[in-house]
Amino acid sequence: MNQKLFLTIAALSGFISVAAGAFGAHGLEGKVGPKELAAFKTAAEYQMYHALALVAVFLISERYPSRFLNVSGWFFVIGTILFSGSLYILGSTGSRALVLVAPVGGTAFLIGWIFLFLATFGLSKK
């Protein structure tokens, strides 16, 4: 797996997070209810946290390649799509159709953090 892909995804994800946060603050305020706006803001926050986590996975894997780091990175990506994506839809449309996807995405985030933790036990230099 090309680790630079994680850095590319992290950069795009960080960009989307900032743009979504600005849209939520300026484009949605007054157009959706407070619960929907809070969900949208939570989506942007968690997307940014995990964009930064992907940068960390990239940086660590450059020095200490690990399958656990790969798995961690992909779970961060999956979590972002499922968790943040479903909350963006809820926050911008009020549709609860995908609300049950958010916990699956949150679980993916947790699994990503577990694999990052497991990677620490096998750190070895290139």
CORCORGI-V639394 format. One record per residue. N is the residue number from 1. RES is the residue in one letter. BURIAL is # if it has 16 or more other C-alpha atoms within 10 Angstrom, else .. Layout:
N;RES;BURIAL / N;RES;BURIAL
This chain:
1;M;. / 2;N;. / 3;Q;# / 4;K;. / 5;L;. / 6;F;# / 7;L;# / 8;T;. / 9;I;# / 10;A;# / 11;A;# / 12;L;. / 13;S;# / 14;G;# / 15;F;. / 16;I;# / 17;S;# / 18;V;. / 19;A;. / 20;A;# / 21;G;# / 22;A;. / 23;F;. / 24;G;# / 25;A;. / 26;H;. / 27;G;. / 28;L;# / 29;E;. / 30;G;. / 31;K;. / 32;V;# / 33;G;. / 34;P;. / 35;K;. / 36;E;# / 37;L;# / 38;A;. / 39;A;# / 40;F;# / 41;K;# / 42;T;# / 43;A;# / 44;A;# / 45;E;# / 46;Y;# / 47;Q;# / 48;M;# / 49;Y;# / 50;H;# / 51;A;# / 52;L;# / 53;A;# / 54;L;# / 55;V;# / 56;A;# / 57;V;# / 58;F;# / 59;L;# / 60;I;# / 61;S;# / 62;E;. / 63;R;. / 64;Y;# / 65;P;# / 66;S;# / 67;R;. / 68;F;# / 69;L;# / 70;N;# / 71;V;# / 72;S;# / 73;G;# / 74;W;# / 75;F;# / 76;F;# / 77;V;# / 78;I;# / 79;G;# / 80;T;# / 81;I;# / 82;L;# / 83;F;# / 84;S;# / 85;G;# / 86;S;# / 87;L;# / 88;Y;# / 89;I;# / 90;L;# / 91;G;# / 92;S;# / 93;T;. / 94;G;# / 95;S;. / 96;R;. / 97;A;. / 98;L;. / 99;V;. / 100;L;. / 101;V;# / 102;A;# / 103;P;. / 104;V;. / 105;G;# / 106;G;# / 107;T;# / 108;A;# / 109;F;# / 110;L;# / 111;I;# / 112;G;# / 113;W;# / 114;I;. / 115;F;# / 116;L;# / 117;F;. / 118;L;. / 119;A;# / 120;T;. / 121;F;. / 122;G;. / 123;L;. / 124;S;. / 125;K;. / 126;K;.
